Amino acid sequence: MFTVKLFDDMVYELTSQARGLSSQNLEIQTTLRNILQTMVQLLGALTGCVQHVCATQDSIILENIQSLPSSVLHVIKSTFVHCKNSESVYSGRLHLVSDLLQALFKEAYSLQKQLMELLDMVCMDPSVDENDDILNMVIVIHSLLDICSVISSMDHAFHANTWKFIIKQSLKHQSIIKSQLKHKDIITSLCEDILFSFHSCLQLAEQMTQSDAQDNADYRLFQKTLKLCRFFANSLFHYTKEFLPFLSDSCCNLHQLYLQIHSKFPPSLYATRISKAHQEEIAGAFLVTLDPLISQLLTFQPFVQVVLDSRLDLPCELQFPQCLLLVVVMDKLPSQPKEVQTLWCTDSQASETTTRISLLKAIFYSFEQCSGELSLPVHLQGLKSKGKAEVAVTLYQHVCVHLCTFITSFHPSLFAELDAALLNAVLSANMITSLLAMDAWCFLARYGTAELCAYHVTIVAHLIKSCPGECYQLINLSILLKRLFFFMAPPHQLEFIHKFSPKEAENLPLWQHISFQALPAELRKQTVHEVSTVGTAECRKWLSSSHTLGELESLNTVLSALLTICNSAGEALDTGKQTAIMEVVSQLWAFLNIKQVADQPYVQQTFSLLLPLLGFFIQTLDPKLIVQVITWQTSLLKLEPPDYVRLAMLDFVSSLGKLFIPEAIQDRILPNLSCIFALLLADRSWLLEQHTLEAFTQFAEGTNHEEIVPQCLSSEEIKNKVVSFLEKTGFVDETEAAKVERVKQEKGIFWKPFANVNVEEAKRSSLQPYAKRARQEFPWEEEYRSALHTIAGALEATESLLQKGPAPAWFLMEMEALQERMDKLKRYIHTLG
């Protein structure tokens, strides 16, 4: 203790007097140099003392030298701290004492080296519970850990050797000290050193990439730093392997380590820009060491909890690495026992605040967060196949292929989890996530038995029939049904037809979503006949009824089924059925009211279905009806209908390119047609603009009336837009770096509103549809009922008066004014709803 106090006093004296050091002040210079010289001698004496103990003992009992290691380590640490801080301590006068500081560092280095040799000779009997010895050894290891944090930036080789000794001693005395070691401190320090070395490695690689000339010195330093990364990673692996049961509170650090490393390495959007050669070198020497680390953590429940935590809230730069990690885990699970697969693939709630979601749900959620990486897209290393060169794949392909591979090895007891995860993802509001789930589901349908495919088709069909109305979930399910139906065996398709008979109107909501091309020729012809028969019958039924808006929803379903027939199996329609469909469509068109189309969503949908149906029969359509339809569209466009109505218009007008318009009606069609194209080409919606350009091109290429084409280009801007589209020019010239920056900014803006939404909340809001909208409470509900009752009473009284005698001349004008007020109220209610 006397030695420690003496050394601390000398360090204090150096620090307090160093400010007065100068080349002119010889007294302070001499004093400080004498102190440093004394410190060098003291370290030398301690080294001699430690050497003597080593030379006189074959094995050492820690109890016999218990004060020596702690005292020596304190002195060593104080020395290194002083040397590390020497620039700030001695400021601009460092050169006056630099020789002695170098000598001091060397002596401390020698002393530590000698002490580690001595500690290596220490023997501890595992059968004897000597608390003092255990405590002293733990103190020694953690003192060396403190020294590591000091020398990490001073001497890389010495730093690595110190770590090597810490790991060696921890493993050597594992059975005795495992419960006393502060494992979290050791893991945290190792992770920090790995990240520091990795960042240094990336900086060197970046400098070499930016520099034109190859600097051998830089490359040698890069290789040394890379070796250091590998050494630290291997040390972490060995320590984790031996002390895994004690690392519950270190799992978060290990998880973050993996994410941080991959966030800075290509193809991450936030990666340092380095050459392909350096990428391969780093991946081959360092990143490969993380793989066995993940493998041994697979069975550790606390790690599973951290990775799949429902409250996990990662910043943008760590979302892509999380997705990669989950894919790596997914690849490893097939080789694990059932218990480990179950651990990862099932939800769990450890407490009210701790919930774990399944791996599959986590993959879909994480994938959804990678919007920037998907849109760029980033490319990853592809799977090697026999006889073929390895090809880079997009993130979507990467996740999809590995997900499908995982499904092939899924344990039968977990099929319910697989079905639930796929269904949740299909019902996602995120289109790309839903598409991924559909692709995986279609793979399952092809890989599994025909019976499994038929079972899934039946389940999806029942879900579609149970949907309460139009919603994105219904759209997603209908796409899935259409795709799965192609994989059904013909006998199962026949069973489906019997179960959901197309002869019954109640099944038309299903048949509107099924491509008739999926059916064998004879079965297709029969089913088309049945759907068209019941469809036209339902249309006639509506035509002969009271034509209420409330009945339009079912009529739209019928029209959608008829349109599906025309689009996917029009050749299977005989002449009689074509005529029947064309007749009811023409009759339904006559009932449309332009004002209702502008205001009423159901009428808009009817309009949007009738137009492509009319377009399908364009060659046999009555010319007068064509004139009416075109005139209608011109008037409707001026009322600014929704985008989906305008898209339906495009379907119809592009179909006119196939038609030779009789001269008698050209002057009534061509001017309106050019007006429609001009208005739609001038629209500012990018989606509508793209579709309009495609439709206009299709029309222009097919029409016999070339004179109309320039009339559609009403301005120089529109003309340039069309020319650019045709020549595939006019794209923004964006560098790869600029594109990455833009995508990063877009991703940051997009995810900002969801920054505080955890996985569980996102799962509830995004992955599951609402079964039913909660009933709203209206504080003025009774007053509304009373007002409506009064209106109904007034209408009844008016009807009664009209039966008694004619109304006065002013009455009709007043009724029209009231009708306008009613329309205004309805529009206002729609905006609130």
Buried (B, 14 or more C-beta within 10 A) or exposed (E): EEBBEBBEEBBEEBEEBBEEBEEEBEEBBEBBBEBBEEBBEBBBEBBEBBBEBBEEBEEBBBEEBBEBBBBBBBBBBBBBBBBBEBEEBBEEBBEBBEEBBEBBBEBBBBBBBBBBBBBEEBEBEEEEEBEEBBBBBBBBBBBBBBBBBBBBEEBBEBBBBBBEBBBBBBBBBEEBBBEBBEBBBBBBBBBBBBBBBBBBBBBBBBBBBEEEEEEEEBBEBBBBBBBBBBBBBBBBBBBBEBBBEBBBEBBBBBBBBBBBBBBBBBBBBBBBEBBEEBBEBBEEBBBEBBEBBBBEBBBBBBBBBBBBBBEBEBEBBBBBBBBBBBBBBBBBBEEBEEEBBBBBBBBBEEEEEEBBBBBBBBBBBBBBBBBBBBBBBBBBEBEEEEEEEEEEBBBBBBBBBBBBBBBEEBBEEBBEBBBBBBBBBBBBBBEBBBBBBBBBBBBBBEEBEBEEBBBBBBBBBEBBEEBEEEBBBBBBBBBBBBBBBBBBEEEBBBBBBEEBBBEEBEBBBBBBBBBBEBBEEEBBBBBBBBBBBBBBEBBBBBBEEEEEEEBBBBBBBBBBBBBBBBBBBEEBBEEEBBEBBBEBBBEBBEEBEBEBBBBBBBBBBBBBBBBBBBBBBBEEBEBEBBBBBBBBBBEBBEEEBEEEBBBBBBBBBBBBBBBEBEEEBBEBBBBBBBBBBBBBBBBEEEEBBEBBBEBBBBBBEEBEBEEBBEBBBBEEEBBEBBEEBEEEEEEEEEEEEEBBEBBBEEBBEEBEEBEEBBBBEBBEEBBEBEEEEEEEEEEEEEEEEEEEEEEEEEEEEEEEEEEEEEEEEEEEEEEEEEEEEEEEEEEEEEEEE
